[in-house]
Amino acid sequence: MHVSRSEALLHPVRLRIVLILAARSNLTAQEIGRFLDDVPQATLYRHLNNLREADIIRVVEERPTGGSLERVYALNEGATYLSPADLERATKDDHMRYFTTFCVHLLGLFGTYLRRERIDLARDGVGYQTHVMHLSPEELAQFVGELRQLMLSYMSKEPSPQRSPHTFTTILIPDDRLRDGPHPDAGPPHDADVHERPSEDDV
């Protein structure tokens, strides 16, 4: 069964595979499996095939091993982003499902970190914060562009013994609850919107 790019990217296991390849470049299925010890081998190969069908990854090399060939996988450039057409086709329910999968992935990352014998958020560079910014459309576009350039400058650094992988996640959402008046496209109030808003303490 053909898997669309959006479905391929936002499946929990396939998302982990994509992030592994983004961090480690060219890897075999066996090498990917070392980072996914909770995923059976047959399941891993099925998800790799799904990602190939969706044109997100490609085979860049085939290495002879015994009597067979071992494939080396890499990400296709730009394939990890949903296109405007992909987003246009998605329904509201699709977006909620995608966002839920995204958040579940973050919970898994944080849960893995908490399984360390000792944790020190300051030393380990761990934090989760929420900030409200009041921006015009032009200022918002400038902010997003500058942040993207800053991220790209650090994402280009290669793995080394002196470096450890860190996941930096961005979520940008207009906060209609803080507007002076309702947004022109706003629907009826949701139950969660009428309750007192919790404090947003930084960690």
C-alpha positions as CSV (number, residue, x, y, z in Angstrom):
1,M,0.0,0.0,0.0
2,H,1.4,3.4,-1.0
3,V,2.1,5.7,1.9
4,S,1.9,9.5,1.4
5,R,4.7,11.8,2.5
6,S,2.7,13.1,5.4
7,E,1.7,9.7,6.6
8,A,5.3,8.4,6.2
9,L,6.9,11.3,8.1
10,L,4.4,11.4,11.0
11,H,4.3,7.8,12.0
12,P,6.1,7.3,15.3
13,V,8.6,4.7,14.1
14,R,9.2,6.2,10.7
15,L,9.8,9.6,12.3
16,R,12.5,8.1,14.5
17,I,14.1,6.5,11.5
18,V,14.1,9.9,9.7
19,L,15.6,11.7,12.7
20,I,18.3,9.0,13.0
21,L,19.3,9.4,9.3
22,A,19.3,13.2,9.7
23,A,21.7,13.0,12.6
24,R,23.9,10.1,11.3
25,S,23.8,10.4,7.5
26,N,24.3,7.1,5.5
27,L,23.4,4.0,7.5
28,T,22.4,0.4,6.9
29,A,19.3,-1.2,8.3
30,Q,21.4,-2.9,10.9
31,E,23.0,0.4,12.0
32,I,19.6,2.0,12.2
33,G,18.3,-0.9,14.2
34,R,20.9,-0.3,16.9
35,F,19.1,3.0,17.7
36,L,15.7,1.2,17.6
37,D,16.2,-1.8,19.8
38,D,12.5,-1.8,20.6
39,V,11.5,-2.3,17.0
40,P,11.5,-5.8,15.5
41,Q,13.7,-6.2,12.4
42,A,10.8,-7.2,10.1
43,T,9.0,-4.0,11.2
44,L,12.0,-1.9,10.6
45,Y,12.4,-3.1,7.0
46,R,8.7,-2.5,6.4
47,H,9.0,1.1,7.5
48,L,12.2,1.6,5.5
49,N,10.3,0.4,2.4
50,N,7.4,2.8,3.3
51,L,9.9,5.7,3.5
52,R,11.4,4.7,0.1
53,E,8.0,4.5,-1.5
54,A,7.2,8.0,-0.2
55,D,10.6,9.2,-1.7
56,I,11.8,10.3,1.7
57,I,14.9,8.1,1.7
58,R,16.9,6.4,-1.0
59,V,19.5,3.6,-1.3
60,V,22.9,5.2,-1.9
61,E,25.0,2.1,-1.8
62,E,24.8,-1.7,-1.8
63,R,27.5,-3.6,0.1
64,P,28.1,-7.3,-0.5
65,T,27.7,-9.2,2.8
66,G,28.0,-12.9,2.5
67,G,25.7,-14.0,-0.2
68,S,23.5,-10.9,-0.2
69,L,23.7,-7.1,-0.6
70,E,23.3,-4.8,2.4
71,R,21.6,-1.5,1.5
72,V,22.9,1.9,2.8
73,Y,20.1,4.5,3.2
74,A,20.2,8.3,3.2
75,L,17.6,11.1,3.3
76,N,16.5,12.7,0.1
77,E,17.2,16.5,0.2
78,G,14.1,18.4,1.3
79,A,12.0,15.3,1.7
80,T,11.6,15.7,5.4
81,Y,9.3,18.7,5.0
82,L,5.6,18.7,4.1
83,S,5.0,20.7,1.0
84,P,2.3,23.4,0.9
85,A,0.2,20.9,-1.2
86,D,0.5,18.3,1.5
87,L,-0.6,20.8,4.1
88,E,-3.5,22.0,1.9
89,R,-4.8,18.5,1.5
90,A,-4.8,17.8,5.3
91,T,-8.0,18.1,7.2
92,K,-8.3,19.5,10.7
93,D,-8.5,16.0,12.0
94,D,-5.3,15.1,10.1
95,H,-3.5,18.1,11.6
96,M,-4.6,17.1,15.1
97,R,-3.4,13.5,14.5
98,Y,-0.1,14.8,13.1
99,F,0.5,17.1,16.0
100,T,-0.4,14.4,18.5
101,T,2.1,12.0,16.9
102,F,4.7,14.8,17.0
103,C,4.0,15.4,20.7
104,V,4.1,11.7,21.5
105,H,7.6,11.6,19.9
106,L,8.7,14.4,22.2
107,L,7.3,12.6,25.2
108,G,9.3,9.5,24.2
109,L,12.5,11.5,23.9
110,F,12.0,13.1,27.3
111,G,11.1,9.7,28.8
112,T,14.4,8.3,27.5
113,Y,16.3,11.1,29.0
114,L,14.6,10.6,32.4
115,R,15.7,7.0,32.4
116,R,19.3,8.1,32.9
117,E,20.7,7.2,36.3
118,R,21.4,10.8,37.0
119,I,19.9,13.9,35.4
120,D,20.9,17.5,35.6
121,L,18.8,19.7,33.3
122,A,21.2,22.7,33.4
123,R,24.3,20.5,32.8
124,D,22.6,18.4,30.1
125,G,21.2,21.4,28.3
126,V,17.5,20.4,28.8
127,G,14.7,22.8,29.0
128,Y,11.1,23.5,27.9
129,Q,9.8,27.0,27.7
130,T,6.9,29.0,26.4
131,H,7.1,32.7,25.3
132,V,4.5,35.0,23.9
133,M,5.6,37.5,21.2
134,H,3.5,40.2,19.7
135,L,4.5,40.4,16.0
136,S,3.3,41.9,12.8
137,P,3.2,39.6,9.8
138,E,6.4,41.2,8.6
139,E,8.1,40.7,12.0
140,L,6.9,37.1,12.2
141,A,8.4,36.3,8.8
142,Q,11.7,38.0,9.8
143,F,11.8,36.1,13.1
144,V,11.1,32.7,11.4
145,G,13.8,33.4,8.7
146,E,16.4,34.5,11.2
147,L,15.7,31.5,13.4
148,R,15.9,29.1,10.4
149,Q,19.3,30.5,9.4
150,L,20.7,30.2,13.0
151,M,19.5,26.6,13.2
152,L,21.0,25.7,9.8
153,S,24.4,27.1,10.9
154,Y,24.4,24.6,13.8
155,M,22.7,21.7,12.1
156,S,25.6,21.7,9.6
157,K,28.1,20.6,12.2
158,E,29.2,17.0,11.9
159,P,29.0,14.4,14.7
160,S,32.3,14.1,16.7
161,P,33.5,12.7,20.0
162,Q,33.3,16.2,21.4
163,R,29.7,16.7,20.4
164,S,26.5,15.0,21.6
165,P,23.2,15.0,19.7
166,H,20.5,17.4,21.0
167,T,17.0,17.7,19.7
168,F,15.7,21.3,19.3
169,T,12.0,21.5,18.6
170,T,10.0,24.5,17.3
171,I,6.3,24.9,17.7
172,L,4.8,28.2,16.6
173,I,1.1,28.8,17.2
174,P,-1.0,32.0,17.1
175,D,-2.5,32.5,20.6
176,D,-6.1,33.6,20.0
177,R,-6.8,33.5,23.7
178,L,-4.6,36.6,24.2
179,R,-6.1,38.7,21.4
180,D,-8.0,41.9,22.2
181,G,-10.9,40.5,20.2
182,P,-11.9,37.3,18.5
183,H,-10.0,36.3,15.4
184,P,-12.2,36.7,12.2
185,D,-11.9,33.0,11.6
186,A,-12.4,31.9,15.2
187,G,-15.0,29.3,16.0
188,P,-17.2,29.0,19.1
189,P,-15.3,28.9,22.5
190,H,-13.9,25.5,23.5
191,D,-14.5,24.2,27.0
192,A,-10.7,24.4,27.6
193,D,-10.6,28.1,26.6
194,V,-13.0,29.3,29.4
195,H,-11.0,27.9,32.3
196,E,-8.3,29.9,34.0
197,R,-5.1,29.7,32.0
198,P,-2.3,28.0,33.9
199,S,1.0,29.8,34.6
200,E,3.7,29.3,32.0
201,D,6.8,28.9,34.2
202,D,10.1,28.2,32.4
203,V,12.1,25.2,33.3
